[in-house]
Amino acid sequence: MKRLLTAGFAAAAMVLGGITLAAPGTAAEPSHIAGQIMVKFRDHAAAAAVLRGYGLSNGPEIGGTGARLIKVPAGKELQLIEALDRNPAVDYAEADEIVTAASNDQYFSRQYALNNTGQSFTNTAGTLTISAGKADADVDAVEAWGVTKGAGVRVAVLDSGVASDNPDIAPKVLARANFSGASTGEDNYGHGTHVSGTVAATAGNTIGVAGVCPGCSILDGKVLNDSGVGAQASRTNQLVRQ
């Protein structure tokens, strides 16, 4: 699961809240789905023969990951994972972990690109209802948080600045620099604040949205003026000099 989710997370770069892995080891709250595991083979042609050696059959591919969802006897998941992981024909074998969404951000339910349950919702102004979509047509951001939320990662956003009074993203800004020629580094255009929130808005704080990388920090480089305009050449020169 770790490798699958890491790949999904790297491809996402959108917006969402938190995740909690189910507590391991109890009958009431198992940590993984019983009766199935995820296996990726180095040589797909050898998959069927390898699985037969363990009394198993090949299964369907999981998305575009190359891994397969393999049915196994319930209760034997971890034992078979350990055995398959030692097989040189196997890239990895992992449990199909149970995850549950745990974000209480105000607009989390509208972030269908990150967690699509097929939900319908109304816009902030209450003037437009978005019809139900296709469940799981999203970037699997929630699943990716089971691997990492991006703690320690710094993301430079070169845009119109980041609003210093936005409680959902301002606390995530580690440093600010104004290369735009505008009189202040404030985001008076709005786009830079939007982009920064998409990346790293605080998750689980009951307000706004949550960033796809809620553990990330922002390096704010204001390169567009208060009308959202900047010259590419001069902007590049200013950044290089820094």
CORTA-V746720 format. One line per field, one symbol per residue. ss: DSSP state (2 for helix, 1 for strand, 0 for the rest). phi: phi as a letter, one per 20 degrees, with the letter a starting at -180 (. if undefined). Layout:
ss: ???
phi: ???
This chain:
ss: 02222222222200100011100000000001111111111002222222220000000010000001111000002222222220000111111110111000000222000000000011000000110000000000222200000000011111100000000002221111110000000000002222222222000000000010000011111100000000022222222220
phi: .gffffffffeelccaddbcffffndffcfebffnbcdcddfcffegffffffdmddfcffeldenededfcfgndgffffffffeffedfacbfefeccfcedfgdgfeeffdbednfdbdfgfmdbdefgdegmebemfgffffdbdngneddedebeocgfdefecgfeeebcbddenffcefeedofffffffgfbgfemdmcldcffcfefdddededdffdmcaefffffffffff
